[in-house]
Amino acid sequence: MKKPHHLSFWFAAWCALCPATNAIGQTASYPTKPITLIVGFTPGGISDVLSRALAARLTAQMGQNVIVENKAGAGTTIASAFVANAAPDGYTLYFQDMTTHAISAATYKKLKYDSWNDFTMVSLVASTPLMLVSSLSSGAKDVKSLVTLAKAKPNEVVYASSGNGAITHLVGESFKHLTDTQALHAPYKGSAPATQAIMAGEVMYTFSTMPPAVSQSKAGKIHGLAVTSGKRVNAAPDVPTLKEAGVPLEVLLYSGLMGPKGLPSAIVERLGAEVKKALASPEMKLTLANAGAEDLHSTPAEFAALMKVESEKMAKAVQLAGVVLD
């Protein structure tokens, strides 16, 4: 067999290494242009508030603009599909509501992506409860009076959610089951519009994400009845937990940062470190406190472990509520 010419051999070897060398160089200099952070909800809810606060910190820390883009609809499946199909280069990221992501996997028979395998997990960001709120016109100023009203007028009471199959829908159905009450479900396109419906008296109650619930209850425009966490939150210390009110229901929402499948490990590590740094900043600490949220920085493996637990939990909640979407 004829031996290769030494010059030709090394030239071929160098060419073969070029793509890998370029990729390493691109990763080392990341980011070199603005990053888009996709959110699956409308403005005003917890995901939007926290993602914008995180984007501001990452912009300051990384020297490139991190731009939040809301792609709401279909239980965040529109946003999830968009991210799943994006290039795994670190310039399209996902501020993901893990709870809703887990719910979608259980409620939609056909998805345009694999909820587990089409994404790269970077880090958890925060956990936050929901707040049960009622309209001023309802006359329900606490959980007991709300339950009494719902039992007195079965199927005349209407509650709002942030959409069919959303966590606010599932919690609403679980609440009915645990309190032995009946209420009609009115889905809205996000937690903020659902809370607006409460303020307008269109519906009697909803399980709202914390930012609109806290601000509007403090303004006296709605009644804050209970939070779904195991303990009271500093953002609304006078609002009891559901367990304190006699309803054995505890729910936390988990948010995290993800990217498309195949995101380079160096970029994952860089982003994870930047999230940790951002969560330690006074600005993020204040945003989290005002939203009734707690920081939850994690490794990708810890993120995956919690997502598995939440997926199993949400699948049971979906079955209880009898929700099937397509």
N, C-alpha and C positions, 0 to 999 in steps of 0.2 A: 504493500500500500504506500503510495507516495505521501511523504510528510508535507504538511502545509508550510508554506513560506512563513518565516517568523513574523515579518512585518504584516502580512495579510492576516495572520492568525490573531495578533494583538489588536489590529484594527477592527476585526470582526467582534472580538470580545468587548472592546470599548463601545462599539455601536450597540451591542446587546445590553450593556449597562446604562446607556444613556437615558431610557425612559425612567428607570428606577432612580437614577441620580437627579433627574429633573423633578420627579415626584417628591423626593426628599427635600430638594431645594425649595419647592413650592410650599411644602408643609412647614419648613423651618421659618419661612418669611410670612406665614399666615397670620393675620389677614392682610391682603394687599388691595382690597376693594370693599365696599359696603356689604354688610350681611343682612339678609332678610329673615326676620323672625315671624313665622306664621302662627296665628292664633285662630282657633276654630269657633270663636264666639264673637258676638257684636260688642262694641265698646260699652264700658260701664260696669261689666261684671268682674269677678275676681281674677279670671285669667287675663283679661285685658289690663286691669290695674297692675297686677304683679309683673306681667310681661313688659309693660312700658317702663316700670321702675328698674327691672333687670336690664333692659335694653339701654337705658340711660347710663347705668353703671358700666356695662360692657363697652359702650362707646368711649367713655372716659378712660377706661383701663387699657383698651386694645388699640386705640388710635384710629379706628375706622367706625363709621356710622353703623349702628345696628338699628334697622328700620322695622317697626312692627307693622304687619299687614294682616288685617282681619279677613278671614275667609269663612264666614259663618254659614251654617245651614246643614241639614240632614244629620244632626247629632254629631257634628265635627267630622263626619266622614269625607266631606269635600276637602277640608284642610288636610286630613290624613292622607288621602289619595294624592293630593298635590305634592306633599313632602315625599311620599314613597316613590314618586316618579321623578324627583329632582336629582340632579347630579350630586354624588357624594363627595363634594369638594369643600364643605364647611361654609358655603355661602347661602344655603337655604337651611334654616334650622326650624325647629318646631317647639313652641312653648305648649306642651301637651298636658291636657287635663287627663291624667291617667285613669281616673274613675270613669269618665265618659268614654275613653278609649276602650276600657274593659267592657263597658256596657254595650258599645257598638258591636263588639265581637260576638256578643250573646244575642243581640236583638235583630241583626241583619243577616238574612240567610245568604245573601250574595254581596260580597264587598270587592272592590277593585284593588284590594291590597291585602296582604297577610298581616294581621295585627301584631304578630310576634316577630316574624322573620323579615319584614321589609323595612325595619327601622334599626338605628343604632342608638342605644341609650347612653346618655352622657352623665346626667346627675339629676336627682330629685332637687326640688327648689323649696317647696313649702307644703304645709298641710293647713287646712282651714275648715271650720264647720259651716253649716248653713244656719240661717235664722228663720224660724217660723214667725211670719208677720201677718197681721190682719188689717182690714180697712177700718177707718174711723167710723164709717157708716154701719159696720156690722155690729158694733156694740160689744164685740169680743175683746176684752182687755187682758185675758189670760187664757191658758190652755183649757182650763176647766170650763169657762164660759163658752169657748169655741166648740168644745165637744158637746156641751148641752144644746147649743144652737143647731149643730149638725144632726143631733139625734131627734130634735123637735121637728126638723124640716128635712127628712130624708130625700136625697136627690134634688133638692131645691138649692142647696148650697153648692157654690162653684169655687173650685180652687184652680190657681194658675200654676204653670210650670214653664221652664225655659225651653220646652220642646218635647215631642213624643220620644220616649225612651231615655230622656236625660235623667240625671241623678235626681233632680227636683221632682220629676214625674214618679220615679221609683220610690222615693221617700214619701211622697204624697200618698201613694197607694199603700205603703207599709203603715203609715200613720192611720189611715182608714181601717186597716186590718186590726191594728193593735188597740184602737179605741172603739171598735165596733160601730163605726159611723159610715154614712154614705155621702158622697159628694161627687159632682160632675167635674170632669177634667177639661180645662181650657189651656191648650198649649200655645205658648208665645215664642217668638224668635229671640230667645235670650233672657237672662235673669233680670236685666235692667228693664226691658219692656214689660215683663211680668210684674215687677214692682210698681211700675207706672200704672198698670191696670188696677193694682190694689189702691193706689193713691186716688185714682179716678172713681173708685167704687164699682168697677165693672165686675170684680170677683171678690170673694170674701177673704181668702187667705192664700198664701204661697210659702214655700220653703225657698227663701232667697239666698243668693250668695251674699257675703258679708258687706262689701263696700256700699251697694245701694241700700241695704237693710239698715246698716248702722247710721248712715247719713240721714236718711229719711225718717227713721224713728227718733233720732235726736232732734230733728227739726219739727217733730210733732205731727208729721203728715201721715204716719202709719203707726200701728201698735207693734212693738217688738215683744213677742210672747215667750219664746224659748230658743236656745241654741242647741245644736245637735252634737256638741262635743261632750266629753266626759266631765269636763269642768267648765266653769264660767270663763269668759274671755275678758281681757283687760279693756278691749275696745267697747264693751257693753257690759260692765260689771253688775248692773242692776237686773239684767235679763237672766232668768234661771235656765238651767239645762232641762231638756225634756225629761230626763230621769227624775230630776227634782219635782217636776210637774206630774209625775206619776205615769209617764209613758216610757217603757223600757226600749228606747231607740237611740242608738249612737251612730253617727255617720261623720266621717271626715273626708274631705276632698283632697286629693294629692296631685300636685302639679310637678312637672319636670321638664328638662331640656333634652330633646332628641334630635336626631338627624336621619337622613336616608340610610338605607343598608349600605355597608361598605365604607362608611366614614373612616378615614385613616386613624389609627390608634394614637398617633402623635397629636392630631387635631382634637380627638376626644379628651386626651390628657390635658391639653392646653385649655380647652373650654371648661373642663371640670375644675381646674385650678382657678380659672377666672370667675366661675360661679361661686366658689368658696370664698374668694376675696370679696366679691360683690355682696354676698350675704353678711359679711362681717362689717360692712360699711355703715356708718350712721344713717345714711339716706335710706338704705334698704331696711334696716332695723325699724325705722320710723314707719315706713310704708307697711311693713308686715304687722306691726303693732296696731296701726290704725285700721287694718283690714281684719283684725282678729286672727291672724295667721302666725304660724311658727316655722322658722327656717328648718330645712331638712336636707342639707347637702349630703351627697352619698357617692359611692362608687357606682359604676355601671352594673356591677354584679348585685349590689344591694338594691338598686333600682329594679332590676329584673326579678329579684326575689319577692319584693313587695308587690310588683305588678302581677305576679302569679297568684299571690294570696288574694289580691283585690279582684282579679278576674274570676276566681272561684266564688268569692262572696257576691259579686255583682250578677253572676249567672244565676245564683239562687234567688236574688232579688227580682231579676227579670222573670223568672219562672213564677214567683209569687204574684207578680203584677200581671202576668199573662200578656206581656208585650212582645209582639212580633212585628218587625218592620222590614220593608224592602223598597 
